[in-house]
Amino acid sequence: MSVSYNKLWKLLIDKKMTASDLRKAANVAPNTMTKLRRDEDVSLDVLGRICAVLNVNIGDIMDFIFDDQKEC
């Protein structure tokens, strides 16, 4: 199982917000932003802060991708 943050990047575009703006507003470390860009796991605390800044639920910024859903 892996995660995808594609919804987050689309939401930032819709809100005319840059990743840097989000990083500063949510107090997220630069290396954590790199993890988000690489679709790697980040802490629930970070995801919660991002959701609070964007005023959304966690399902609005990420998806779980199960192994049987991955394309070869």
N, C-alpha and C positions, 0 to 999 in steps of 0.2 A: 504494500500500500504506500502511496506517495501523496503529496499535496500539490495543488496548483493554485497560484495566486493571480491567474489571468484576470479574474474578476476585479481584483484590487487595481490593477493597472488600467483597466477599462474605466473603472469608477473615477480614478484620478483624472483621466482625460475628460470625462463628463463634467467633473467639478472644476475643470481648468486649474488643476493643482499639480505641481511637480513632485517628484519623489523627494527632492530636497526639502520642499515645503512641508511635506508629510513627516519626514524624519525630524525636523525641528519641532513641529507642533506636537508630535507624539513622544518626543524625547527618546528616539530610537537611535542606537549606535550605528555608525556607518557599516560595520561588519554584519550587523543584523539585516540591514537593507540589502547587502550583497546576498545573504542567505535567502531573502525573499525573492530577489531576482533570479536565483538559481533553483527556486521551488524546493528549498530545503526546509526542514522543521525549524520553527522558532517557538519561543515560549508563549504560553497562553496569556501571560501578563502583557507581552508586547502586542499580541493580536487584540487584546482587550483595549489597550490604549489607542491603537489605530482605529478600532471601531468607534470609540468614544469621540475621537477627533472628527471622523467622517459621519458620525451619527447614523451608523448602520449596525446590523447584526453580523455575526461572524460568517454566516453562510453567504453574505453579500460580498465578501472579500476573498473567499477561498473555497476550494472543492477538494474532497478526497478522491483520489484516483486509485481504484482497486486494480490489482494485477490483471484480472481478466478483462479490464476495460482499456488497457494500454494497446496502442496500435503497434504492430511490429515494424 
